[in-house]
């Protein structure tokens, strides 16, 4: 087995975070996982006593993140892999969705992740080692109707991740954006926040989309445990990529978008280049 690592994973109560924590512990790694309350922390620590450490954290409590990172580094050890997994999906036609929902979506999915990264980077940089994994989504590159706030937040985190990978390369710190497709997590189930329908003009186009998304919840093609094992392979790579797609649907949809982008670039190339001085 490769060297045991210490992983810090946000949001280990369910979904990808839970699957990754379980697989990492089974592989002999140590895991610090963040959860929302003390009772959940106790249950998490019982998974592998002495190797699983639960810490209470809401990633939107930005003031609490830096002290927590310092305590983890001092009390548990040097974190090798930081996984920004905490997040949720918002569904709703943009015109129908309050601006407050957009702000909260970005607070959790973007600013929470950025705050956690900033808290750990000084330690990673000092050691000239570390790997940051940001769970984005295929929705950080392709788009689907009814999840504009979610896609916007994942596009933002994707861009931050790719930029950060270039900034941190001189310090031997890797950054990888993990872009899952549709997996059997509760993303489209109880974890999803849905704005109420209010504008009838969207009934014909969006009604069937919302109904299909809800029905598919729990029946998606992706297996979270297999995704977790793929991520464990990634963190053992000496040269990890800046982005990694997970799931056949993610590969399919991203390739289709790339092909369409190439077609559009070719069709509009003359106009695009006409603006040079």
Secondary structure, DSSP 8 states (H G I E B T S, - for coil): -----EEEES--SSHHHHHHHHHHHHTT-EEEEEESSHHHHHHHHTTSTTTEEEEE--TT-HHHHHHHHHHHHHHT---SEEEE-----EEB-GGGS-HHHHHHHHIIIIIHHHHHHHHHHHHHHHHT--EEEEE--GGGTS--TTBHHHHHHHHHHHHHHHHHHHHHGGGT-EEEEEEE-SBSSSTTTTT-EE-----GGGHHHHHHHHHHHHHHTT--SB-HHHHHHHHHHHHT-TT--SEEEESHHHHHHHHHHHHHHHHHHHHTHHHHHTT--
